[in-house]
Amino acid sequence: MASPIDKIFSEIFGYAPPKAGTAFERLAAIASYMLNDGEVVHDDKIRGSFSKSLYQLDVHHKAANANTMGEAKDYSIRNEKVGRGDLQKLGGALPDLIEIDSGTFFSATGYTKPAKKYAESAEKMLGKPITLYGLRPGTELDEKGFVKTIVVRIHLHCPQPEKAKWLPHITEAGQSALKVLLQDGEERIEYNMELRSFHDSKGQEIQSLFDLTSQGYGETHEDTGMSHASFILKDHYININGVLAEIHGLEYEIPYSEHTQELRITDDSGHRFVLLDQSGNVVKFLTDRRLREFEFDDDGKLIKR
């Protein structure tokens, strides 16, 4: 008879391991990796240093700081908690496996009080600690207090240079130079010019209007929604109908359009399993999407896709 966890495993991965309990053991192997990376093998075997007995490890986790053996029990069909006897089997193997630094236990149904007390005393009795974890299907109550959606509201001020007003302030010397454009008897003359660049006194281009404004237009005035200021341009000239006219600078007025956009980052992947510490606190969520990142090779080695 398949347990509820076997059925969920099949929904997530698209297959069901033939042996009862294997699905939960593999979930425990993935959870162990999520806790501490490293190299994880499901259903590994190690021979005891003293007894020479061959021990089967549901989870063998080799990390940078520890070499751990893990047991995994899914008693959800019979609705029983993991008892002291299960912990003693793990505890009996630890002293015989010199290369193993600690033990972990994963339960789908929790632990009895005697089992918890045994784990708490393991390091004193065995010289190696045993850490207990709960691993079970998640509920909405587990997610209480965790952020599911992050909402970012972005308020944009977008300059509209195509609607800008530009007014060069011409020096007295520049004004005198432009008088050559006046014909005898003329009091007014009009020219249409395209302001693209600025020159030195010899007519060489020294910078473009694009370069000048590439760092922005300054602060926006909230009451008008515009930037209104000037660029001081010493020794700059503009070309008006072939005449170089010296300018003090360039006064400008730039209107802005305002837009507000909302960005939502939502975790809607489904927290199918939760990993709990001995006190019942949520340590990690194992979402379907994250679980599908893993698979096992023919030797039981955990592989991250």
C-alpha positions in Angstrom: 0.0 0.0 0.0 1.5 3.4 -1.1 1.8 6.1 1.5 0.5 9.6 0.9 4.2 10.7 0.5 4.7 8.0 -2.2 1.8 9.4 -4.1 3.1 13.0 -3.9 6.6 11.8 -4.9 5.0 10.2 -8.0 3.2 13.4 -8.9 6.3 15.5 -8.6 8.8 13.2 -10.4 6.6 11.2 -12.7 7.6 7.8 -11.3 7.2 5.8 -8.1 10.1 3.7 -6.7 9.1 0.1 -6.5 10.3 -0.5 -3.0 8.2 0.9 -0.1 9.9 3.8 1.8 12.4 4.6 -1.1 10.5 7.7 -2.1 10.8 9.2 1.4 14.4 8.2 1.7 15.2 10.0 -1.5 13.3 13.1 -0.3 15.4 12.9 2.8 18.6 12.8 0.7 17.5 15.9 -1.2 16.7 17.7 2.1 20.1 16.8 3.5 21.8 18.3 0.5 19.7 21.5 0.8 20.9 21.8 4.4 24.6 21.5 3.6 25.4 20.9 -0.1 28.3 18.4 -0.5 27.9 14.9 -1.9 24.9 12.8 -1.1 24.2 9.2 -1.8 20.9 7.3 -1.2 21.1 3.7 -0.1 24.8 3.6 0.4 26.7 0.8 2.2 29.7 1.0 4.6 31.5 -1.7 6.4 32.0 -1.3 10.2 35.6 -0.7 11.4 35.3 -3.1 14.3 32.5 -5.6 13.6 33.2 -5.7 9.9 29.4 -5.7 9.5 28.0 -4.1 6.3 25.7 -1.2 7.2 23.0 0.2 4.9 22.7 4.0 5.0 19.5 5.6 3.8 21.4 8.8 3.4 25.2 9.2 3.2 26.2 12.8 3.2 29.8 13.9 2.7 30.1 17.7 3.3 33.1 19.9 3.9 32.7 20.0 7.6 31.1 16.6 8.4 30.5 13.0 7.1 27.0 12.1 8.1 24.8 9.0 8.0 21.0 9.5 7.9 18.0 7.3 8.5 14.6 8.0 7.1 11.3 6.6 8.3 7.8 7.1 6.8 5.3 5.8 9.3 2.4 7.8 7.8 0.3 4.7 6.8 0.3 3.4 10.4 0.3 6.9 11.8 3.0 6.2 14.4 5.9 8.4 15.5 9.5 7.3 15.3 10.4 5.7 18.6 13.5 5.2 20.7 14.1 1.8 19.1 14.6 3.4 15.7 17.1 5.8 17.2 19.0 3.1 19.0 19.6 1.2 15.7 21.2 4.4 14.3 23.1 4.9 17.6 24.4 1.4 17.5 26.0 1.9 14.1 27.7 5.2 14.8 30.6 4.0 17.0 31.4 1.2 14.6 31.7 3.6 11.6 34.8 5.6 12.3 34.5 7.7 9.2 31.0 8.9 10.1 31.0 12.1 12.3 27.3 12.3 13.2 23.9 10.9 12.6 20.6 12.5 11.3 17.1 11.1 11.3 14.2 12.1 9.1 10.7 11.3 10.2 7.4 11.9 8.3 5.4 11.6 11.5 7.5 13.1 14.3 9.2 11.5 17.3 8.2 10.1 20.7 9.5 11.8 23.8 11.9 8.8 24.6 13.3 9.1 21.0 13.9 12.9 21.5 15.6 12.2 24.8 17.8 9.6 23.3 18.9 12.0 20.5 19.7 14.7 23.1 22.0 12.3 25.0 23.6 10.6 22.0 26.8 12.7 22.0 27.5 11.9 25.6 26.6 8.2 25.2 28.1 7.5 21.7 30.6 10.3 21.2 28.7 11.4 18.2 25.5 13.6 17.9 22.2 12.7 16.4 20.1 15.5 14.8 16.3 15.0 14.4 14.3 16.4 11.5 10.7 16.3 10.5 10.0 15.9 6.8 6.3 16.0 5.8 3.8 17.5 3.4 3.3 21.2 4.0 0.2 23.0 5.1 -1.0 26.6 4.9 -0.3 26.9 8.6 3.4 26.2 7.9 3.6 29.1 5.5 2.1 31.6 8.1 4.6 34.3 8.7 6.6 33.6 5.5 6.6 36.1 2.7 4.8 34.7 -0.4 4.7 37.9 -2.5 7.1 40.8 -2.8 5.5 43.9 -4.3 7.8 46.7 -5.7 6.1 49.9 -6.9 8.4 51.8 -9.2 7.7 55.5 -9.8 9.4 56.7 -13.0 10.2 60.3 -14.0 10.9 60.1 -17.7 12.5 63.1 -19.4 11.0 64.2 -22.7 13.9 65.9 -24.5 11.8 66.2 -27.7 9.6 68.7 -25.9 12.5 70.6 -24.3 13.3 74.3 -24.7 16.9 75.3 -25.2 18.1 78.9 -24.9 21.8 79.7 -25.5 23.0 82.7 -23.6 25.4 84.6 -26.0 28.2 86.7 -24.7 28.7 90.3 -25.8 31.5 89.2 -28.0 29.3 86.6 -29.5 26.6 89.2 -30.2 29.1 91.5 -31.8 30.2 88.7 -34.1 26.6 88.0 -35.2 26.1 91.6 -36.3 27.9 90.8 -39.5 24.8 88.9 -40.6 22.8 92.1 -40.6 22.5 93.8 -44.0 22.4 97.6 -44.2 19.0 98.9 -43.1 17.9 95.6 -41.6 16.8 95.7 -38.0 15.8 92.0 -37.7 16.9 88.8 -39.2 15.7 85.2 -38.4 17.6 81.9 -38.8 16.4 78.4 -38.1 19.3 76.3 -36.8 19.8 72.8 -35.4 21.7 72.7 -32.2 23.7 69.5 -32.2 27.2 70.5 -31.1 29.5 73.1 -29.6 32.8 74.4 -30.9 36.0 76.0 -29.8 37.1 79.5 -31.1 38.6 77.8 -34.2 35.4 76.0 -35.2 36.5 72.5 -34.0 33.7 70.5 -32.4 34.5 69.9 -28.7 31.3 68.2 -27.5 27.8 67.4 -28.7 24.5 68.2 -27.0 24.1 64.5 -26.5 27.4 64.2 -24.6 26.4 67.3 -22.5 23.1 65.8 -21.4 24.2 62.1 -21.1 24.6 62.4 -17.4 21.0 63.7 -16.9 19.2 67.0 -16.6 19.4 67.6 -12.9 16.7 67.5 -10.3 13.0 67.5 -11.2 10.9 70.2 -9.6 7.9 68.5 -8.1 5.6 71.5 -8.5 6.1 71.8 -12.2 7.3 68.3 -13.2 10.2 69.9 -15.0 14.0 70.3 -14.9 14.9 73.9 -15.3 18.5 75.0 -15.0 21.6 75.7 -17.2 24.9 74.3 -18.2 27.8 76.8 -17.8 29.9 76.4 -20.9 33.1 78.4 -20.8 34.9 79.0 -24.2 32.1 77.3 -26.1 30.7 78.6 -29.4 27.7 77.8 -31.5 27.6 78.0 -35.3 24.8 80.4 -36.5 24.7 80.5 -40.3 28.5 80.1 -40.5 29.3 82.6 -37.7 30.9 81.3 -34.5 29.1 83.0 -31.6 30.6 82.7 -28.1 28.1 81.6 -25.3 28.1 81.8 -21.6 26.0 78.6 -21.4 22.8 76.8 -22.3 19.6 77.3 -20.3 17.1 74.5 -20.6 13.6 73.4 -19.5 12.8 69.7 -19.8 9.3 68.3 -19.1 8.9 64.9 -17.5 6.2 62.3 -17.8 5.4 60.2 -14.8 4.6 56.5 -14.7 4.0 54.0 -11.9 4.7 50.4 -12.5 4.2 47.5 -10.1 6.5 44.5 -10.0 5.3 41.3 -8.2 7.7 38.5 -7.2 5.5 35.6 -6.2 6.4 32.1 -5.0 3.4 30.2 -6.3 5.3 26.9 -6.8 3.6 25.1 -3.9 5.4 24.2 -0.7 4.7 20.5 -1.0 7.1 19.5 1.8 8.5 21.2 4.8 11.7 20.4 6.8 11.3 20.9 10.5 13.8 20.9 13.3 13.3 18.9 16.6 11.3 21.7 18.1 8.9 21.7 15.1 10.1 25.0 13.6 10.2 25.2 9.8 13.8 25.0 8.5 13.2 24.9 4.8 10.4 24.6 2.3 10.8 22.0 -0.4 8.8 23.2 -3.4 7.9 21.0 -6.4 10.1 23.2 -8.6 13.1 22.9 -6.4 12.7 19.1 -5.9 12.6 18.6 -9.7 16.1 20.0 -9.9 17.4 16.7 -8.5 17.7 13.1 -9.7 19.6 10.0 -8.7 22.0 7.9 -10.9 22.0 4.1 -10.9 24.4 4.1 -7.9 22.1 6.3 -5.8 24.2 9.4 -6.1 22.2 12.7 -5.9 22.6 14.8 -9.1 21.6 18.4 -9.4 20.2 19.0 -12.9 
